[in-house]
Amino acid sequence: MHFYKDLETILESKSVKDKIEKFNTFYKDYHSGAVAFEDKYEVKEFENPSYDGVCHIVHPQDVPKRKNLTTKEGQITLIHAVAHIEYSAIDLALDAAYRFSGLPKKYYDDWLEVADDEIRHFLMLQELLEELGSTYGEVEVHNALFEASQRTQTLLERMAVVPRYLEANGLDATPMILEKLKKLPKNEMLDKITSVLTVILEEEIDHVKKGDVWFTYACEKEGVSAEVYFEIIDKYYPQGFLRAKNLNTAARKEAGFSCSELNHMAHGHVC
């Protein structure tokens, strides 16, 4: 098997089932040493996300809002929104391995491991959707995460934006959702949602930590200070930390953020 060629095939797969099956075969062969890295490979610039055709893509403002979470409709909307983040994250992790060549093998180990985790997260959420009589693709989605991968074409920017900004934001948002769920009347489906989101939150800390490691690596390779992080985020997400009131300081510290960074994000002393 060929590393970049096979990853390209997986990334371009339009079928959810096919993508996951192809990745599982690839990942098994990767672990067994049956996958060879090509010396030279011209990577593609993907024009559309792989879920184009599976999901109806709309502007972020037009994505259905999460309504009453005690209703079936509200639960489907919430689960689908998280499932879409996880499905997008599969491709983001695969693209991180596919797009940047000549790096230590540990880099590829890390992002393939992340992709494997994201698949497991997605499948847990897909199972909940099916319990509710729905499936992935039945609720409108946006493609903001895919656009982030299109815009960040260097290792430094990709590691800053995807794991250390977008995914790290999930470390802040998920506890807020869990707190909201805790206040609702007891319900079997809400308990299942809570359980799955708790697993995702715990494991996403490691994903952000991997991004931190490779962001540091990219900084050292390019001879720049880690302070470039805020310049990159401001470039793509102006005032991205303007409303950082619910910073999950403990999780972010565990994921590699420094106290200096956290204080900067919070516009005050939190660490």
NUPA-620613 format. One record per residue (C-alpha): chain; x, y, z. Coordinates in Angstrom, 3 decimals. Each point is the difference from the previous one (the first is absolute). Example, Ala and Ser with C-alpha at 12.3 -4.5 7.8 and 13.67 -1.06 7.14 Angstrom:
{chain: A, x: 12.300, y: -4.500, z: 7.800} $
{chain: A, x: 1.370, y: 3.440, z: -0.660} $
This chain:
{chain: A, x: 0.000, y: 0.000, z: 0.000} $
{chain: A, x: 1.080, y: 3.600, z: -0.616} $
{chain: A, x: -0.337, y: 2.590, z: 2.764} $
{chain: A, x: -0.932, y: 3.203, z: -1.863} $
{chain: A, x: -1.898, y: -1.642, z: -2.847} $
{chain: A, x: -2.132, y: -2.078, z: 2.358} $
{chain: A, x: -0.672, y: 2.943, z: 2.330} $
{chain: A, x: -1.114, y: 2.013, z: -3.019} $
{chain: A, x: -2.457, y: -2.741, z: -0.921} $
{chain: A, x: -1.369, y: -0.076, z: 3.547} $
{chain: A, x: -0.280, y: 3.797, z: 0.133} $
{chain: A, x: -1.897, y: 0.098, z: -3.285} $
{chain: A, x: -2.426, y: -2.759, z: 0.951} $
{chain: A, x: -3.557, y: 1.352, z: -0.167} $
{chain: A, x: -1.536, y: -2.892, z: 1.927} $
{chain: A, x: 0.175, y: 0.076, z: 3.802} $
{chain: A, x: 0.055, y: -3.802, z: 0.191} $
{chain: A, x: 2.596, y: -0.305, z: -2.761} $
{chain: A, x: 2.281, y: 2.637, z: 1.540} $
{chain: A, x: 0.010, y: -1.718, z: 3.378} $
{chain: A, x: 0.539, y: -3.474, z: -1.455} $
{chain: A, x: 2.848, y: 1.209, z: -2.207} $
{chain: A, x: 1.650, y: 1.774, z: 2.931} $
{chain: A, x: -0.277, y: -3.050, z: 2.256} $
{chain: A, x: 1.754, y: -2.146, z: -2.622} $
{chain: A, x: 2.651, y: 2.661, z: -0.573} $
{chain: A, x: 0.612, y: 0.520, z: 3.721} $
{chain: A, x: 0.378, y: -3.719, z: 0.636} $
{chain: A, x: 2.539, y: -0.242, z: -2.831} $
{chain: A, x: 1.779, y: 3.137, z: 1.250} $
{chain: A, x: 0.494, y: -1.579, z: 3.409} $
{chain: A, x: 1.273, y: -3.219, z: -1.554} $
{chain: A, x: 2.591, y: 1.887, z: -2.081} $
{chain: A, x: -1.701, y: -0.816, z: -3.308} $
{chain: A, x: -0.414, y: 3.670, z: -0.992} $
{chain: A, x: 2.879, y: 1.692, z: -1.824} $
{chain: A, x: 0.604, y: 3.755, z: -0.106} $
{chain: A, x: 0.485, y: 1.232, z: -3.557} $
{chain: A, x: 3.193, y: 2.015, z: -0.596} $
{chain: A, x: -1.889, y: 2.644, z: -1.927} $
{chain: A, x: -3.725, y: 0.569, z: -0.214} $
{chain: A, x: -1.944, y: 2.991, z: -1.298} $
{chain: A, x: -2.846, y: 0.572, z: 2.430} $
{chain: A, x: -3.354, y: 1.322, z: -1.160} $
{chain: A, x: -1.805, y: 3.158, z: 0.982} $
{chain: A, x: -3.498, y: -1.230, z: 0.798} $
{chain: A, x: -2.710, y: 2.317, z: -1.289} $
{chain: A, x: -2.899, y: -1.547, z: 1.911} $
{chain: A, x: -0.337, y: -1.898, z: 3.271} $
{chain: A, x: -0.477, y: -3.753, z: -0.166} $
{chain: A, x: -3.458, y: 0.310, z: 1.601} $
{chain: A, x: -1.228, y: 2.135, z: -2.912} $
{chain: A, x: -2.846, y: -2.125, z: -1.308} $
{chain: A, x: -0.555, y: -1.737, z: 3.327} $
{chain: A, x: -0.954, y: 3.231, z: 1.784} $
{chain: A, x: -1.773, y: 3.144, z: -1.108} $
{chain: A, x: 2.524, y: 2.791, z: 0.544} $
{chain: A, x: -1.271, y: 3.435, z: 1.022} $
{chain: A, x: 1.446, y: 3.218, z: 1.405} $
{chain: A, x: 0.929, y: -0.364, z: 3.703} $
{chain: A, x: -2.781, y: 2.436, z: 0.958} $
{chain: A, x: -2.539, y: -2.258, z: -1.721} $
{chain: A, x: 0.904, y: -3.182, z: 1.873} $
{chain: A, x: -3.001, y: -1.090, z: 2.135} $
{chain: A, x: 0.213, y: 1.345, z: 3.532} $
{chain: A, x: -0.049, y: -2.391, z: 2.947} $
{chain: A, x: -3.501, y: 0.140, z: 1.416} $
{chain: A, x: -1.542, y: -1.718, z: 3.018} $
{chain: A, x: 2.360, y: -2.879, z: 0.807} $
{chain: A, x: -2.776, y: -1.927, z: 1.724} $
{chain: A, x: -1.629, y: -0.535, z: -3.409} $
{chain: A, x: 1.027, y: -2.499, z: -2.650} $
{chain: A, x: 0.534, y: 2.798, z: -2.541} $
{chain: A, x: 2.227, y: 1.938, z: 2.366} $
{chain: A, x: 2.072, y: -3.066, z: 0.817} $
{chain: A, x: 0.471, y: -0.845, z: -3.682} $
{chain: A, x: 1.108, y: 3.558, z: -0.737} $
{chain: A, x: 2.589, y: -0.071, z: 2.792} $
{chain: A, x: 1.335, y: -3.465, z: -0.781} $
{chain: A, x: 0.176, y: 0.723, z: -3.727} $
{chain: A, x: 1.907, y: 3.242, z: 0.590} $
{chain: A, x: 2.618, y: -1.820, z: 2.080} $
{chain: A, x: 0.082, y: -2.938, z: -2.440} $
{chain: A, x: 0.759, y: 2.434, z: -2.820} $
{chain: A, x: 2.881, y: 1.488, z: 1.969} $
{chain: A, x: 1.373, y: -3.498, z: 0.596} $
{chain: A, x: -0.438, y: -1.045, z: -3.644} $
{chain: A, x: 1.730, y: 3.189, z: -1.138} $
{chain: A, x: 2.740, y: -0.723, z: 2.530} $
{chain: A, x: 0.632, y: -3.388, z: -1.616} $
{chain: A, x: 0.916, y: 1.736, z: -3.247} $
{chain: A, x: 1.959, y: 2.720, z: 1.797} $
{chain: A, x: 2.177, y: -2.619, z: 1.696} $
{chain: A, x: 0.449, y: -1.968, z: -3.216} $
{chain: A, x: 0.825, y: 3.173, z: -1.922} $
{chain: A, x: 2.623, y: 0.931, z: 2.611} $
{chain: A, x: 1.709, y: -3.324, z: -0.708} $
{chain: A, x: -0.507, y: 0.241, z: -3.767} $
{chain: A, x: 0.969, y: 3.623, z: -0.651} $
{chain: A, x: 3.287, y: 0.389, z: 1.855} $
{chain: A, x: 2.859, y: -2.259, z: -1.042} $
{chain: A, x: 3.520, y: -0.561, z: 1.276} $
{chain: A, x: -0.907, y: 0.083, z: 3.680} $
{chain: A, x: 0.968, y: -2.466, z: 2.758} $
{chain: A, x: -2.010, y: -3.234, z: -0.068} $
{chain: A, x: -1.435, y: 0.895, z: 3.410} $
{chain: A, x: -1.837, y: 2.863, z: -1.697} $
{chain: A, x: -1.856, y: -2.426, z: -2.287} $
{chain: A, x: -0.570, y: -2.411, z: 2.890} $
{chain: A, x: -1.626, y: 2.814, z: 1.957} $
{chain: A, x: -2.412, y: 1.242, z: -2.656} $
{chain: A, x: -1.064, y: -3.457, z: -1.108} $
{chain: A, x: -0.702, y: -0.786, z: 3.649} $
{chain: A, x: -2.095, y: 3.169, z: 0.204} $
{chain: A, x: -1.922, y: -1.033, z: -3.138} $
{chain: A, x: -0.673, y: -3.393, z: 1.574} $
{chain: A, x: -1.330, y: 1.704, z: 3.154} $
{chain: A, x: -2.201, y: 2.353, z: -2.024} $
{chain: A, x: -1.499, y: -2.942, z: -1.888} $
{chain: A, x: -0.853, y: -1.688, z: 3.295} $
{chain: A, x: -1.574, y: 3.230, z: 1.283} $
{chain: A, x: -2.006, y: 0.403, z: -3.194} $
{chain: A, x: -1.284, y: -3.574, z: 0.130} $
{chain: A, x: -1.155, y: 0.436, z: 3.617} $
{chain: A, x: -1.978, y: 3.065, z: -1.053} $
{chain: A, x: -1.322, y: -1.669, z: -3.141} $
{chain: A, x: -1.319, y: -2.824, z: 2.183} $
{chain: A, x: -1.912, y: 2.520, z: 2.114} $
{chain: A, x: -1.434, y: 1.619, z: -3.126} $
{chain: A, x: -1.199, y: -3.381, z: -1.219} $
{chain: A, x: -1.626, y: -0.684, z: 3.375} $
{chain: A, x: -1.966, y: 3.197, z: -0.559} $
{chain: A, x: -0.977, y: -1.051, z: -3.534} $
{chain: A, x: 2.452, y: 2.334, z: -1.737} $
{chain: A, x: 3.440, y: -0.249, z: -1.602} $
{chain: A, x: 2.941, y: 2.174, z: -0.955} $
{chain: A, x: -0.919, y: 2.228, z: -2.923} $
{chain: A, x: -3.610, y: 0.689, z: 0.989} $
{chain: A, x: 0.720, y: 3.395, z: 1.574} $
{chain: A, x: 1.561, y: 2.990, z: -1.788} $
{chain: A, x: 3.693, y: 0.633, z: 0.715} $
{chain: A, x: 2.647, y: 2.638, z: -0.682} $
{chain: A, x: 3.482, y: -0.552, z: -1.389} $
{chain: A, x: 2.012, y: 2.391, z: 2.209} $
{chain: A, x: 2.407, y: -2.722, z: 1.116} $
{chain: A, x: 0.657, y: -1.081, z: -3.579} $
{chain: A, x: 0.641, y: 3.627, z: -0.960} $
{chain: A, x: 2.552, y: 0.216, z: 2.815} $
{chain: A, x: 1.936, y: -2.864, z: -1.577} $
{chain: A, x: -0.123, y: 1.713, z: -3.381} $
{chain: A, x: 1.383, y: 3.242, z: 1.397} $
{chain: A, x: 2.844, y: -1.438, z: 2.108} $
{chain: A, x: 2.564, y: -1.463, z: -2.364} $
{chain: A, x: 3.089, y: 0.068, z: 2.230} $
{chain: A, x: 0.661, y: -2.283, z: 2.946} $
{chain: A, x: 0.384, y: 2.974, z: 2.344} $
{chain: A, x: -3.352, y: 1.526, z: -0.908} $
{chain: A, x: -1.819, y: -3.344, z: -0.115} $
{chain: A, x: 1.141, y: -0.988, z: 3.482} $
{chain: A, x: -0.829, y: 3.450, z: 1.372} $
{chain: A, x: -3.468, y: 0.207, z: -1.541} $
{chain: A, x: -1.416, y: -3.527, z: 0.036} $
{chain: A, x: 1.055, y: -1.721, z: 3.238} $
{chain: A, x: 1.121, y: 3.040, z: 2.014} $
{chain: A, x: -2.936, y: 2.256, z: -0.874} $
{chain: A, x: -2.989, y: -1.780, z: -1.492} $
{chain: A, x: 0.317, y: -3.264, z: 1.884} $
{chain: A, x: 1.115, y: 1.765, z: 3.170} $
{chain: A, x: -3.184, y: 2.081, z: -0.151} $
{chain: A, x: -1.853, y: -3.285, z: 0.418} $
{chain: A, x: 1.714, y: -0.429, z: 3.362} $
{chain: A, x: -1.829, y: 3.154, z: 1.070} $
{chain: A, x: -3.346, y: -0.687, z: -1.702} $
{chain: A, x: -0.591, y: -3.627, z: 0.981} $
{chain: A, x: -0.036, y: 0.590, z: 3.778} $
{chain: A, x: -2.626, y: 2.690, z: -0.564} $
{chain: A, x: -2.176, y: -2.491, z: -1.889} $
{chain: A, x: 0.522, y: -2.614, z: 2.713} $
{chain: A, x: -0.996, y: 2.503, z: 2.657} $
{chain: A, x: -3.171, y: 0.812, z: -1.924} $
{chain: A, x: -0.841, y: -3.702, z: -0.343} $
{chain: A, x: 0.540, y: -0.535, z: 3.724} $
{chain: A, x: -2.750, y: 2.517, z: 0.806} $
{chain: A, x: -2.614, y: -1.753, z: -2.159} $
{chain: A, x: -2.446, y: -2.650, z: 1.296} $
{chain: A, x: 1.473, y: -3.496, z: 0.038} $
{chain: A, x: -0.330, y: -1.750, z: -3.357} $
{chain: A, x: 1.668, y: -3.140, z: -1.383} $
{chain: A, x: 1.061, y: 1.642, z: -3.269} $
{chain: A, x: 1.343, y: 3.072, z: 1.781} $
{chain: A, x: 2.033, y: -2.317, z: 2.231} $
{chain: A, x: 1.440, y: -1.679, z: -3.099} $
{chain: A, x: 0.814, y: 3.346, z: -1.593} $
{chain: A, x: 1.716, y: 1.099, z: 3.216} $
{chain: A, x: 2.056, y: -3.198, z: 0.095} $
{chain: A, x: 1.168, y: 0.360, z: -3.611} $
{chain: A, x: 0.828, y: 3.709, z: 0.359} $
{chain: A, x: 2.003, y: -0.744, z: 3.148} $
{chain: A, x: 2.100, y: -2.570, z: -1.863} $
{chain: A, x: 0.541, y: 2.431, z: -2.871} $
{chain: A, x: 1.044, y: 2.823, z: 2.342} $
{chain: A, x: 2.551, y: -2.177, z: 1.790} $
{chain: A, x: 1.543, y: -1.278, z: -3.226} $
{chain: A, x: 0.009, y: 3.354, z: -1.776} $
{chain: A, x: 2.455, y: 1.292, z: 2.608} $
{chain: A, x: 2.552, y: -2.449, z: -1.405} $
{chain: A, x: -0.747, y: 1.142, z: -3.560} $
{chain: A, x: 0.646, y: 3.625, z: 0.915} $
{chain: A, x: 3.173, y: -1.092, z: 1.805} $
{chain: A, x: 1.225, y: -1.699, z: -3.183} $
{chain: A, x: -0.670, y: 3.248, z: -1.843} $
{chain: A, x: 1.980, y: 1.869, z: 2.638} $
{chain: A, x: 2.984, y: -2.330, z: -0.441} $
{chain: A, x: 0.073, y: 0.440, z: -3.768} $
{chain: A, x: -0.694, y: 3.733, z: 0.182} $
{chain: A, x: 3.096, y: 0.291, z: 2.216} $
{chain: A, x: 1.919, y: -2.144, z: -2.487} $
{chain: A, x: -1.073, y: 2.265, z: -2.892} $
{chain: A, x: 0.965, y: 3.128, z: 1.949} $
{chain: A, x: 3.467, y: -1.397, z: 0.661} $
{chain: A, x: 0.391, y: -1.109, z: -3.614} $
{chain: A, x: -0.937, y: 3.457, z: -1.311} $
{chain: A, x: 1.943, y: 1.842, z: 2.690} $
{chain: A, x: -2.960, y: 1.929, z: 1.364} $
{chain: A, x: -1.320, y: 0.582, z: 3.515} $
{chain: A, x: -3.101, y: -1.831, z: 1.202} $
{chain: A, x: -1.541, y: 3.463, z: 0.352} $
{chain: A, x: -0.665, y: -0.185, z: -3.738} $
{chain: A, x: -3.055, y: -2.049, z: 0.999} $
{chain: A, x: -2.051, y: 3.104, z: 0.751} $
{chain: A, x: 1.099, y: 1.660, z: -3.247} $
{chain: A, x: -1.200, y: -3.044, z: -1.954} $
{chain: A, x: -3.339, y: -0.191, z: 1.809} $
{chain: A, x: -0.577, y: 3.728, z: -0.433} $
{chain: A, x: 0.747, y: -0.407, z: -3.720} $
{chain: A, x: -2.740, y: -2.584, z: -0.497} $
{chain: A, x: -2.331, y: 0.735, z: 2.923} $
{chain: A, x: 0.251, y: 3.692, z: 0.919} $
{chain: A, x: -0.969, y: 0.546, z: 3.627} $
{chain: A, x: -0.198, y: -3.778, z: 0.357} $
{chain: A, x: 0.468, y: 0.230, z: 3.748} $
{chain: A, x: -2.224, y: 2.999, z: 0.532} $
{chain: A, x: -2.629, y: -2.018, z: 1.903} $
{chain: A, x: 2.293, y: -2.469, z: 1.767} $
{chain: A, x: -2.030, y: 0.043, z: 3.222} $
{chain: A, x: -0.465, y: -3.753, z: 0.372} $
{chain: A, x: 3.597, y: -1.061, z: -0.456} $
{chain: A, x: 0.586, y: -3.594, z: 1.143} $
{chain: A, x: 3.296, y: 0.932, z: 1.605} $
{chain: A, x: 0.731, y: -3.415, z: 1.507} $
{chain: A, x: -0.581, y: -1.892, z: -3.264} $
{chain: A, x: 1.949, y: 2.536, z: -2.049} $
{chain: A, x: 2.961, y: -0.157, z: 2.393} $
{chain: A, x: -0.049, y: -3.795, z: -0.255} $
{chain: A, x: -0.030, y: 0.389, z: -3.787} $
{chain: A, x: 3.147, y: 2.143, z: 0.040} $
{chain: A, x: -1.157, y: 3.621, z: 0.181} $
{chain: A, x: 2.225, y: 2.190, z: 2.148} $
{chain: A, x: -1.285, y: 2.293, z: 2.749} $
{chain: A, x: 1.184, y: 2.930, z: -2.075} $
{chain: A, x: -2.178, y: -1.137, z: -2.917} $
{chain: A, x: -3.013, y: -0.677, z: 2.220} $
{chain: A, x: 0.234, y: 3.409, z: 1.654} $
{chain: A, x: 0.225, y: 1.607, z: -3.437} $
{chain: A, x: -3.117, y: -1.889, z: -1.161} $
{chain: A, x: -1.948, y: 0.871, z: 3.119} $
{chain: A, x: 1.015, y: 3.662, z: -0.055} $
{chain: A, x: 0.968, y: -0.374, z: 3.637} $
{chain: A, x: 1.678, y: -2.224, z: 2.566} $
{chain: A, x: -1.425, y: -3.548, z: 0.038} $
{chain: A, x: 3.195, y: -1.970, z: 0.461} $
